[in-house]
Amino acid sequence: MKKFLLPYIKYAGLAAISLGVLLFVLGFLFGWTTHNWFLIPCLLLILAGTITHVVVMKKESKY
């Protein structure tokens, strides 16, 4: 199972960012943007995805 998921780990950060942005858009469309209980997890998803993506890209880079 570990070998199966290992090639997709490098996309986990981008997936988290995409999910956070998608939730922000859905929240805007449904009018949930006035509630912090919705905005904070979306923001945390985007921040965690950004950090994950940078760390993974830095590990894979030669420089």
ZIJO-V33865 format. One record per helix or strand. SS is the DSSP state (H for helix, E for strand). FROM is the first residue (numbers start at 0). LEN is the number of residues. Records with the same first field share a line. If there is no record, write none. Layout:
# ZIJO-V33865
SS: FROM-LEN ; FROM-LEN
This chain:
# ZIJO-V33865
H: 1-5 ; 8-22 ; 35-25
